[in-house]
Structures are given as C-alpha cells and as structure tokens.
Amino acid sequence: MCNFLFAAADQPLPALEWDEEHPSVYLSTPQEAELKAIRSWLTKPFVYHVGSHEGCGCPFCYELDWEQITEEELVEWNTNREDFHQLAAYLEAAIISSGPVELYNAWDYWDPPLERRSISIRDIRGDRFVFGERELLTVHL
C-alpha cells in the first residue's frame, strides 16, 4: 500500500505529467472514490494526486532514525529530497498565480486529518522535512 499526497487549489494547477523515462514529481486526477472521501475536509475545489519519482507518494513521508542511519538509507533520503525540491518549486509558482495550496498526506485517504497547520515553501525545502500522517497543510510563500 502506498502513501497518498493530495494538493488542492482555488484554481486549476498547471499540468505536471508523469514521464516514464525521467521519473519525477507529477500531478494526476484522483479517482472518484478518493475525491469523494477527501472533499469533506479540503476547502479548495481543484484537487490533484501528487506523485514522486517512485510513481506514488511514499517518498514524501519517508522518515529516518538519524541516530542509526545507514548508508543505503542516506542515499534514498537524498534521492527523495530532489522530489521535495521539485515539489517546492512547482508549488511556489502555483501559489504566486493562484494563492495558497492545501496538501493532505495519508496512508488511508478516507481517514480525516489529525492535524491542520500552515507552512511555507521554505519548510518544504528544509533538509529534514517530511509530510506527517493525516496532516492537512496550507502552504503559502
């Protein structure tokens, strides 16, 4: 089972297609069941599924035990950081043109948020930032 990361905006966001040859961050249209479940807590009408270089949202919630990190985990962490930087750059442009964006992260998309808070693009670019489980974020510049 994979992690889900959703983005919601007041206006349609620019297309960001999946590229099989160069996997990276992309947006896609959620399935109807996903939309039905998450619309009750998102406040913005245009909703997207956010994917990573792995084709899912898992890298966005990959946490490490920094006291016992292995070389392999560090390599994976650094690869995932590129997804965060791509997402931050994309969101920054979207926020400039459309206003704040909501992000919701969950393993089970039908579960309501446990936490709501505001963050900035700078937070997403942070070296150790990950999206928390069932966390609904409003992202601003």
BELWONOR-V69559 format. One record per backbone hydrogen bond with DSSP energy under -1.0 kcal/mol. NH is the residue of the N-H (numbers start at 1). CO is the residue of the C=O. E is the energy in kcal/mol with one decimal. If there is no record, write none. Layout:
# BELWONOR-V69559
<<NH | CO | E> <NH | CO | E>>
This chain:
# BELWONOR-V69559
<<4 | 106 | -3.0> <6 | 104 | -2.8> <7 | 48 | -2.5> <8 | 102 | -2.4> <9 | 46 | -2.3> <26 | 51 | -1.6> <27 | 16 | -3.3> <28 | 49 | -2.2> <35 | 31 | -2.5> <36 | 32 | -2.6> <37 | 33 | -1.8> <38 | 34 | -2.5> <39 | 35 | -2.1> <41 | 38 | -1.5> <42 | 38 | -1.4> <46 | 9 | -2.3> <48 | 7 | -2.9> <49 | 28 | -3.2> <50 | 5 | -3.6> <51 | 26 | -2.8> <52 | 56 | -1.7> <55 | 52 | -1.8> <57 | 3 | -1.5> <60 | 57 | -1.4> <61 | 58 | -2.0> <66 | 64 | -1.1> <68 | 65 | -1.7> <74 | 70 | -2.1> <75 | 71 | -2.1> <76 | 72 | -2.2> <77 | 73 | -2.9> <78 | 74 | -2.5> <79 | 75 | -2.0> <80 | 76 | -2.6> <81 | 77 | -2.0> <84 | 80 | -1.5> <85 | 81 | -2.3> <86 | 82 | -2.4> <87 | 83 | -2.8> <88 | 84 | -2.6> <89 | 85 | -2.1> <90 | 86 | -2.4> <91 | 87 | -3.0> <92 | 88 | -2.4> <93 | 89 | -1.8> <94 | 90 | -2.2> <95 | 91 | -3.0> <96 | 92 | -2.0> <97 | 93 | -1.6> <98 | 94 | -2.7> <99 | 95 | -2.1> <101 | 139 | -1.8> <102 | 8 | -2.7> <103 | 137 | -2.7> <104 | 6 | -2.2> <105 | 135 | -1.6> <106 | 4 | -2.4> <111 | 108 | -2.3> <114 | 134 | -3.2> <115 | 134 | -1.5> <117 | 136 | -1.9> <119 | 138 | -2.5> <121 | 140 | -1.4> <124 | 120 | -1.3> <125 | 121 | -1.8> <126 | 123 | -1.5> <129 | 126 | -1.0> <131 | 60 | -2.8> <134 | 105 | -1.4> <135 | 132 | -1.2> <136 | 115 | -3.0> <137 | 103 | -3.2> <138 | 117 | -2.2> <139 | 101 | -3.6> <140 | 119 | -2.1>>
